[in-house]
């Protein structure tokens, strides 16, 4: 994540229906399709918490549980404003926050009471940690047979690496992603953001909903075992199949593809970078006509994507040479007229100012009691009948502890006793 300056987005004249956004400054019940679903978020950095955020975006009641003296590290991750971590405002949205020390007897008892009235619990402790505290699956399922327990770890619950600390970076390395990313003569390249964690978060939310669908038929919950090293491997496509059947190992090719060409980034006359993709044969032909090289279409090798990829130097010279003689706006207009695929290479300033993102309300405004109006990514997709929405941004550490406990029926005196004992 890098710090950038935000620029106002261009408003759309007639935007389509978009996810609803509230300016409420205090927790309110969700009204989306997951309203009535209660999720306990015990996880930190980043896959587990993001999965809980995705559920909260569509109405689930999410209770974020943090240690009383060691908050979720995302509160201090990346740039801050007035001492308030900005990443947390995104990751903690639509969550009520409470503190609980699960290693104490009082904390254990409170969690079991919370689990008894919840649908989902998401955690990412190393395998065996919940069990050490007497909060393993036998205890949790005894408290609530309908509970879905999502366990999100680097390497899963079993196997020789299960007890290793695991982060998304390790998954990006071990999945083969880094090995195919970068220039052919350069080192393997890691992404400058939480790619593996984000893919794992999407997968965890999907897994939770799958388990809940199963519960509708069986009446019982189950354990989701999610290893961060696995979803990113699936996203990479048929690499294992290629190796199994052909012994083929994809090399690093930079911006180029082994499956089609031209596919690269090209610099315009006014210094902008544009990305061109020709995954479809018809698009490749349109691009070559546009740049004045229809002769290449007649070459036998041009008829397939792999054939074009073997002649990427020649195709890049033709496309890159033409683009270098024109300004970015001219290139985009010409490609659009030719119905060929092109896009500018954006940084976040461009994203914030782009009219298409504005029309979709992709980056939306949320009223925050600490920072005032703030803009962040909206919910992931639009539903025509039961849209999701951002009810509030990430709240202060432990802001809702007393309210959540009172909802369990704990009197003020008991809450005070737990706090004095260090459980809260």
N, C-alpha and C positions, 0 to 999 in steps of 0.2 A: 504494500500500500504506500502511495506517495502523496504528499501534501500538494494540493493544487488550489488555484483560485477559481471560485464558482462564478459563472456568468449567467445572467438571466436567460431563461428559455424563451423562445419565440412562441407566443400563444397560438393555438390552432383556431381557425375560424369556426369550424363545426366538428368538434371532437366526438368520437364514438363513445358509447357507454364505457366508463372506466371504473376500476375498483373504488369503492367509497372510502373517503378519508375524513376522519373526525378531528376536530381541534380540542377535544376534551383534555383537560389537564389532570384528571383523576381517573382511576380504573373504573370501567363500566363493563357490564356484561357484553360478550360478543353476540353478534346477530347473524353471523355467516353460517354456512352449511355445517360447520363443526361446533356450533353453539351447543352447550351442554356437555361437551367433552372436557374432562379435566386432565391436565398434563403436569407432572412434576419434572422440572428440569434441574437435575443435579450435576450436569456436565459443564465442562469448561473448554475453551480453546480447541476447536471452533465447530467441529462437525456436529456434535450432539446439541449444543445450544442453537445452532442455526436450524437444525431439524425441528426443534421446539418452536422457533420463531415462525417457520413455515406453517405449522399447525395453528399457532396463534393468529396468524394473518387471516385465517378463514373462520375465526370465531371461537376456537378452543380457549378455555380458561387455562392459562399457563402460569404456574407458580414457580418462580426461579428461587432455588434454595442455594445459598452461599454460606461459607464458613463465617462465623462472627468476626474474625480478625483477618481472614485471608480471602478477600472478595475474588470473584472471577477475574483472572488476569486481563481479560479483554477490556476491563474498565481503564486500564492503564496502557493499553496497547496502541501504538501509533500516536498521531497528533492529538492534542487536547486544546480546548478553549476555556479560559478562565479556570483551569484546573480540572475541567470535566472532560473525560475521555469521549471522543466523538464516535469511535467504533462501537462502544457500548450502546449509544443511542440507537444505532441500527440493530445490533444483535439482541438488545434487551427490549425491543419494542413489543407491545401487547403482552407484557409479562408483569405480574405482580412479584415483588421481591420480598424475601424473608431470609432470616439468618437461622442457622441450625448447625450445631456441632454433632455430626452423626456418630462420632466416636464416644460420646458420653451416654450414660444410661437414659438421661432425659431426652437427648436428641434422638436416640433410637426409638424410644416410645412414641415421640411425636411423629416421626416419619412413618411408623407403622399405622398410626391413626390417620395420617394424611393418605397413605396408600390405600387404606380401607375404603376411602370415598373417592378414589381417583381411577382413571381409566388407563393411563400410560405413565410410566416412569422411565426417564432417559438418563443414563449415567455413562461415564467414561473413565471410571477408576480402573487401575490395573486389576486383572483377574485375581480374585481372592480377597480384595479389599472389603467389599460389602459383606462377604462371608465372615471376615475377621470381626466385623462389628455386629454380627448376628443379624444381618439384613440381607442374607442371600435369598435365592429364589424360594427355597422351602418356607422361610419366614414370611416373605412378601406375599406369596400365593396363598399361604394360610390366612393371612390378614384379608386378602381379597382374591378369590379364585378367578375373577374376571380381569385382573390386572394384566396389561401387556408391559413387559420389562424389556426395553431396548438398551442393549449393551454395546457401546460404540468404542472400540479400541483399535490401536494400530494394527495388531496382528490376530485379533480374534481371541476366543476363550480357550482354545486348545492349540497344541503344536509346540515345537521347540522354541519359538520366539514369543509365545503368548505373554510372558512376564516381562518382556523388554518394554521400556518406554517407547511409545510410538507417536510420531507426528506426521502430518501430511507430507512434509519434505521427504521423509523416508519412503513413503508410498510413491511419490513422484519419481524417486530414484529406482526403487525395486520393481515397479510395474513395467519398466521399459520406456516410460515417457521421456525421461531425461536423455536416454540413449539415442533417441531419434530426433531430439530437439537441438537445434543449433546448426552452425555451418559445417560443411563436410570436413574441413580441416581444423575445426575448432573443438573445444571441449564439450561434453554433455552440458545441457543448459537446464536450469531449474526455473520454474515460473516465479515472477516477483509478487505473487499473491497466493492465497490458500486454495489452489486448484483442487487437490485431492480431498481436502476437508470439505469443500463446497459440494463436490460430486457425492461424497459420502453422506452429507447432510440431506441432499435430495433423495438419495437411496434410502436413508433411514426413515424419512417421512413417508415414502412409498411403502417401506416394509411395515411401519406401524399401521398404516391404513389397511394393508393386506391382512395383518394379524387381527385387526378390529373386525374386518369383514368375516374372517374365519370365526371369530367369537360370536358373531350374530347367529351362526349355525350351531356351534357347539356349546355356547354359554361359558366357555372357559378362555382365559387368557393364555399367553405363552411367552417364551423368551425369544427376542430377536438378537442374534449374534452377528454383528456387523463389523467386519475387519476393514479398516480404511484402505489397506493395500489391494482390495478386490474390486470395488466399483470403478476405479480409474483404469484398471486392466480391461474391464469390459468396454469402457468408452474407447479404448485404443483400437478396437475392432478385431480383425481376424489374424492378428499376429501369431498367436499360438497355433492356429489352424494352418497358417502358411508354413510355420516351422515344422509342424507335425507331418504335413504331407509333402513338403518340398525342401525342407531344410533351409528355407529362406529367412534371412534376418535383415529387416529393413535398415538401411544405413541412414545417417543424418544427411539431409538434403537441403538444409536452410529453408527458404520460403517455397522452394519447389516441391512438387509432388512426384512420386514414382508412378502415379496412375493417370496423370493428364498434364497437358501443357498447352498454351502458356498459363502459368499460375505463379504469380510473383508480386512483389511490390515495385512500383516504377515511379521515378521522380519526374515531376512536370517542369515546364519552363519557368514557372513562378515558385519553384522550390517546395511544392507540396508532394506528399507521397500518396499514391493510389494503389489499391489492391485489385487485381484482376483474377477472375476464376473462369475456367472453361471446362467444367466437369462434364457438360453435355456437348456432344459432337456439333450440334447445330449452333451452339454459342461460339465454339472455337471457329467455325467457318465464318460467322458474322464478324468476329473480331479481326480475322485476317483480311476480310474484304474492307473493313473500316480503315485499317492501317495501310491499305494499298498493296497488300501482298496476296491477292487471290491465287497467284500461281502456286503457292505452297499447298493449297487445298488439294490440288491434283496429284500431289506426291503420294505414292502408295502408303508410306508410313503415317500419313496424316489421318488415315481412316480410323485409327484406334487411339484411345487415351494413352496407352503404354507406348505406342509408336511415337506419338507426339512428345512424350516425356523423354524419349531417347534423343530427340532433336531439340531439347529445351534451349540450348545455346542459340540456335538459329531463330527460334520463335521469340525468345526474349529480345534478341537484337532488333527484330522487326517491330515488336510491340513497344519495347522500351524506347527505341529511336523515334517512333512516331509520337509517343506521349511526351518525350522530352522537348518536342518542338511546339507544344501547345500548353496553354494555361489549364489549371485544374478544372475550372468551371467549364471550359470549352470541351475538355475530355469527357467529363461526366455527361454533359449535354449530348455529345456525339454518341457515346455509348448508349445512353437512354434512347435516343432516336433509333439506333440500330438494334435495340432490344438485346444488348449484350451486358454482361454482369461486371460492374465496377463499383467500388466504394472508396471514399477517402479514408485514410488512416487517421483516426481521431485520438486526441487525448481527452481528458475529462472535461476540459473547457469546451471542446467541440460538442461533446455529448450533451452538456447542459444547455447549449444554444441551438441544437438541431431541431428543426420543425417536426420531423417524424416522431422523435421521442416526445416532443411536446404534445403532439396530437394524441399519442397513446397515454399521456400522463405517466410515463415511465419513471421519471424523477418527480416526486410530488412533495408538497409542502405539509409539514406537521407542526402544530403549535406545541412548544415545549415550555413548561414552567421555569426551567432553569436557563435556557438559552434563547427563548422566544421562537420565532418562526425558523424552522430548519428544513432543509430539503434532503431527501434520501430516496433510494430506490423504492418504488411502489411494490405491491404484491406481485407475484410471479405471472399471474394470468388473469384474464377477465372472464367472469361467469355472467351470463345474461340475466339469470334469475336470482342467484344467491351470491352476489359478489363479496369478496373479502375486503379488508380495509385496515388501515393503521389507526388504532384508537388512541395510542400514546406512544411516545418514544421511551427509550430505556430509563427506568426510574432509579432513584438513589438506592444505595446499598441498604437492604433491610427495611425499606420504607413501609412495607405492608405486613411486617411480622405480626404485630398485635392483632390486626384485622383478620389475618388468616387463622391465627390460633383461636381467636374469639369465635370464628366460624365453625371451629371444631367443638365448641362448647366449653373451652377452657376459661375459667373465671380469671379476673385480673390478678388475683392473689397467686394463682398457679403460674400465670405467665411471669409474674415478678419472681417467683421462686426459681423457675427454670432459668431466667436471666441471671439471677444471683449465683446459680450453680454453674454458669458458663455454658449452658446448653444452647443459649440463644445469642 
